[in-house]
Amino acid sequence: MNWLKDIFNCNAMPRTIASLPQQVEGRHINQICGQSVTAYSFLDYNCQIYAKRTKDMDYDIMVKYWYGSSDEGKAMIRCSVPLAEAMEIIRSYDDKETYRRVRHMPKSDHPAFEKRFVDPARQRNNVRRVQQRLTVSNPRGH
């Protein structure tokens, strides 16, 4: 049934907007959240920052983190954020991760490397794809 909702909803108010998954230390996740949420602060966790739509059409900025199967969870970073601000926050995390993935390459190779290796890692709900869909559907509104 979700596919039917997506047909009518993907161009208006997306349900989730996500950044690229990243690998960071537990203390960095704790710093993002402003509290201790991970069990181990020195291990490298996989995490993903995303925005989830609420009933009142605002967004909650969340972080999903996991270290194998031993420690995983979700934590809220900010709540009740408008769409434009949520896109801006998620886009900043996505830009940082994109830069981290291509920084070891020469500057001239960045676009090719990003197209071949980074873009396939972007899911349908990635912030860049969502922005592209919103711009195509309503160029003046977003």
Helices and strands as residue ranges (DSSP letters): H 2-9, E 16-18, E 22-25, H 26-33, E 44-53, E 59-67, E 71-81, H 83-102, G 107-109, H 110-113, I 114-118, G 119-121, H 127-137
